[in-house]
Amino acid sequence: NGNITYDSNTVPVVNFALGSTTYPYIRINSLGMTDESLKDTFIGVYQVDLEVHTRFPIDIGSQKPADDISADVLTLIRERNPSSDFGEDTMVIFKLLSQRYLEDDDDEFYYLTKINSFEATVIED
């Protein structure tokens, strides 16, 4: 949280959007884990959706903000040290599985969400 900015504003990262959550925002949603451990090694494969939510006045929307924010997040993931978060004996590997968009509108706003689906593999010796 605080690592991504768009249009000179910090993009908040939330696990649940409240009525007070400001747009754009990023939501991280874990969908479950598969245990693929070996005798001496823990291997957990997590399914994770990273959602970039944007909102515009009706008839003004664009995919560009969601794409730009998503690209910044992907750059952070690619540049990170895979063992830095958990120590020398643990490695986390991210694999982008898919990207898709959801669109909605009401009488006042157009909402666009870009969803990046990942597989995050945690390996610990």
Residue frames as qw, qx, qy, qz and C-alpha x, y, z in Angstrom:
[[0.000, 0.890, 0.456, 0.000, 0.00, 0.00, 0.00],
 [0.167, -0.911, 0.091, 0.366, 1.39, 3.41, -0.96],
 [0.525, -0.275, 0.582, 0.557, 3.68, 2.04, -3.69],
 [0.309, 0.428, 0.662, 0.532, 1.39, 2.86, -6.63],
 [0.090, 0.559, 0.203, -0.799, 0.38, 6.38, -7.62],
 [0.329, 0.469, 0.657, 0.490, -1.83, 7.56, -10.45],
 [0.038, 0.791, 0.280, 0.542, -2.39, 11.15, -11.49],
 [0.139, 0.499, -0.446, 0.730, -0.20, 12.21, -8.51],
 [0.664, -0.420, 0.216, -0.580, -2.45, 10.38, -6.01],
 [0.133, -0.272, 0.941, -0.151, -1.68, 7.25, -4.00],
 [0.684, -0.073, -0.518, -0.509, -3.83, 4.29, -5.09],
 [0.533, -0.403, 0.583, -0.462, -5.10, 2.52, -1.96],
 [0.435, 0.100, -0.884, -0.135, -4.92, -1.26, -1.61],
 [0.589, -0.226, 0.366, -0.684, -7.91, -2.81, 0.17],
 [0.017, -0.004, 0.998, 0.054, -9.25, -6.28, 0.88],
 [0.063, 0.631, 0.772, -0.029, -12.83, -4.99, 1.06],
 [0.102, 0.306, 0.187, 0.928, -14.12, -1.77, -0.51],
 [0.057, -0.560, -0.640, 0.523, -16.24, 0.41, 1.75],
 [0.225, 0.873, 0.421, 0.103, -18.44, 3.32, 0.78],
 [0.195, -0.936, 0.139, 0.258, -15.61, 5.65, 1.80],
 [0.698, -0.135, 0.477, 0.517, -13.03, 3.93, -0.45],
 [0.229, 0.780, -0.143, -0.565, -11.75, 6.38, -3.06],
 [0.841, 0.428, 0.285, 0.169, -11.29, 5.55, -6.74],
 [0.806, 0.178, -0.541, -0.159, -9.12, 4.27, -8.23],
 [0.545, -0.552, 0.571, -0.267, -8.25, 1.48, -5.83],
 [0.470, 0.312, -0.820, -0.100, -6.67, -1.97, -5.87],
 [0.798, -0.306, 0.291, -0.429, -8.30, -5.02, -4.29],
 [0.237, 0.381, -0.893, -0.030, -6.42, -8.27, -3.70],
 [0.839, -0.114, 0.128, -0.517, -8.56, -11.39, -3.46],
 [0.059, -0.351, 0.934, 0.015, -7.14, -14.82, -2.55],
 [0.755, 0.058, -0.275, -0.593, -9.19, -17.63, -4.06],
 [0.959, -0.228, 0.112, -0.127, -7.59, -20.62, -2.34],
 [0.060, -0.698, 0.712, 0.058, -4.46, -22.73, -2.05],
 [0.960, 0.135, -0.223, -0.100, -3.35, -26.11, -3.38],
 [0.528, -0.665, 0.527, 0.038, -0.76, -28.00, -1.32],
 [0.846, 0.471, -0.249, 0.004, 1.88, -29.53, -3.61],
 [0.354, -0.768, 0.523, -0.104, 4.44, -30.19, -0.89],
 [0.733, 0.316, -0.597, 0.079, 7.22, -32.73, -1.15],
 [0.788, -0.316, -0.464, 0.254, 8.78, -34.74, 1.69],
 [0.549, -0.336, -0.224, 0.732, 11.18, -31.97, 2.79],
 [0.105, 0.014, 0.186, 0.977, 9.73, -28.93, 1.04],
 [0.261, 0.618, 0.584, -0.456, 6.50, -26.98, 1.50],
 [0.072, 0.054, 0.518, 0.851, 4.98, -25.89, -1.82],
 [0.232, 0.604, 0.628, -0.433, 1.73, -23.95, -1.70],
 [0.156, 0.217, 0.529, 0.806, 0.12, -22.70, -4.91],
 [0.111, 0.550, 0.505, -0.656, -2.26, -19.80, -4.27],
 [0.232, 0.576, 0.578, 0.529, -4.81, -18.44, -6.72],
 [0.176, -0.545, -0.265, 0.776, -4.90, -14.62, -6.42],
 [0.291, 0.738, 0.452, 0.408, -6.95, -11.98, -8.23],
 [0.279, -0.351, -0.109, 0.887, -5.61, -8.46, -8.28],
 [0.202, 0.757, 0.592, 0.191, -8.42, -6.06, -9.21],
 [0.208, -0.112, 0.009, 0.972, -7.93, -2.45, -10.32],
 [0.088, 0.728, 0.675, -0.075, -11.18, -0.52, -9.84],
 [0.153, -0.037, 0.135, 0.978, -11.80, 2.77, -11.66],
 [0.140, 0.716, 0.654, -0.199, -14.81, 5.08, -11.91],
 [0.178, 0.025, 0.288, 0.941, -15.70, 7.92, -14.30],
 [0.427, 0.391, 0.241, -0.778, -18.60, 10.26, -14.95],
 [0.707, 0.387, 0.588, -0.062, -20.97, 8.54, -17.38],
 [0.657, 0.728, 0.167, 0.102, -19.81, 8.59, -21.07],
 [0.090, 0.912, -0.396, 0.056, -16.22, 9.60, -20.19],
 [0.817, -0.418, 0.397, 0.025, -14.64, 6.25, -19.19],
 [0.522, 0.669, -0.526, -0.053, -11.43, 4.72, -20.49],
 [0.967, -0.148, -0.164, 0.127, -9.37, 1.57, -19.93],
 [0.480, 0.631, -0.344, 0.504, -6.15, 3.59, -19.75],
 [0.321, -0.670, 0.444, -0.501, -6.11, 4.31, -15.98],
 [0.918, -0.233, 0.257, -0.190, -6.80, 0.65, -15.12],
 [0.888, 0.374, -0.106, 0.247, -4.16, -0.49, -17.64],
 [0.259, 0.724, -0.388, 0.508, -1.56, 2.00, -16.34],
 [0.546, -0.576, 0.433, -0.428, -2.14, 1.09, -12.68],
 [0.987, -0.017, 0.147, -0.068, -2.09, -2.62, -13.54],
 [0.727, 0.544, -0.242, 0.342, 1.20, -2.19, -15.43],
 [0.057, -0.726, 0.464, -0.504, 2.74, -0.43, -12.39],
 [0.793, -0.376, 0.373, -0.301, 1.70, -3.31, -10.11],
 [0.969, 0.229, 0.019, 0.094, 3.10, -5.89, -12.54],
 [0.441, 0.696, -0.375, 0.424, 6.39, -3.97, -12.67],
 [0.401, -0.637, 0.488, -0.442, 6.62, -4.06, -8.84],
 [0.940, -0.130, 0.275, -0.157, 6.01, -7.82, -8.86],
 [0.857, 0.459, -0.110, 0.209, 8.57, -8.48, -11.61],
 [0.299, 0.725, -0.395, 0.478, 11.28, -6.38, -9.96],
 [0.624, -0.641, 0.294, -0.338, 10.96, -7.81, -6.45],
 [0.125, 0.430, -0.886, 0.124, 13.43, -10.29, -4.95],
 [0.723, -0.189, -0.534, -0.395, 11.53, -13.62, -4.72],
 [0.659, -0.240, -0.632, 0.329, 13.01, -14.43, -1.30],
 [0.135, 0.352, -0.269, 0.886, 12.94, -10.94, 0.23],
 [0.541, -0.476, -0.109, -0.685, 9.54, -11.18, 1.94],
 [0.897, -0.367, -0.062, -0.237, 10.05, -14.38, 3.93],
 [0.525, -0.655, 0.534, 0.097, 13.80, -14.95, 4.28],
 [0.087, 0.548, -0.758, -0.342, 16.44, -17.02, 2.55],
 [0.247, -0.011, 0.969, -0.008, 14.64, -20.39, 2.83],
 [0.412, 0.594, 0.638, -0.264, 11.43, -19.20, 1.18],
 [0.096, -0.110, 0.490, 0.859, 10.76, -18.16, -2.40],
 [0.445, 0.583, 0.519, -0.438, 7.55, -16.74, -3.90],
 [0.190, -0.045, 0.659, 0.727, 7.02, -16.99, -7.66],
 [0.443, 0.527, 0.334, -0.644, 4.19, -15.15, -9.43],
 [0.225, 0.096, 0.789, 0.564, 2.72, -16.29, -12.74],
 [0.400, 0.308, 0.062, -0.861, 0.15, -14.14, -14.55],
 [0.388, 0.213, 0.895, 0.057, -2.64, -16.43, -15.79],
 [0.188, 0.614, 0.636, 0.429, -5.13, -14.01, -17.35],
 [0.015, -0.224, -0.163, 0.961, -6.39, -10.45, -17.60],
 [0.010, 0.555, 0.750, 0.359, -10.01, -9.41, -18.10],
 [0.079, -0.133, 0.104, -0.982, -12.31, -6.41, -17.72],
 [0.051, -0.587, -0.798, 0.132, -15.65, -5.95, -16.00],
 [0.006, -0.207, -0.136, -0.969, -17.83, -2.96, -16.85],
 [0.129, -0.632, -0.746, 0.165, -20.87, -1.49, -15.14],
 [0.046, 0.270, 0.037, 0.961, -22.68, 1.82, -14.89],
 [0.020, -0.607, -0.694, 0.386, -25.40, 3.56, -12.96],
 [0.229, 0.889, 0.379, 0.119, -27.15, 6.83, -13.76],
 [0.162, -0.967, 0.149, 0.127, -24.12, 8.83, -12.65],
 [0.222, -0.697, 0.652, 0.200, -20.91, 6.79, -13.11],
 [0.859, 0.360, -0.351, -0.093, -19.22, 4.27, -15.43],
 [0.622, -0.592, 0.511, -0.045, -17.21, 1.62, -13.53],
 [0.776, 0.468, -0.423, -0.020, -14.38, -0.37, -15.08],
 [0.677, -0.568, 0.465, -0.042, -12.46, -3.10, -13.25],
 [0.604, 0.528, -0.595, -0.048, -9.37, -4.82, -14.65],
 [0.849, -0.412, 0.296, -0.150, -8.74, -8.23, -13.09],
 [0.388, 0.582, -0.714, 0.026, -5.28, -9.83, -13.22],
 [0.939, -0.283, 0.050, -0.190, -5.41, -13.48, -12.15],
 [0.169, 0.679, -0.699, 0.148, -2.17, -14.89, -10.71],
 [0.929, -0.206, -0.296, 0.079, -0.77, -18.12, -9.46],
 [0.092, -0.803, 0.488, -0.331, 1.54, -17.41, -6.51],
 [0.909, -0.035, -0.400, 0.108, 3.76, -20.35, -5.62],
 [0.346, -0.794, 0.419, -0.273, 5.39, -20.33, -2.17],
 [0.875, 0.152, -0.428, 0.170, 8.34, -22.72, -1.80],
 [0.351, -0.783, 0.408, -0.312, 9.97, -23.22, 1.59],
 [0.690, 0.251, -0.659, 0.165, 12.82, -25.60, 2.33]]
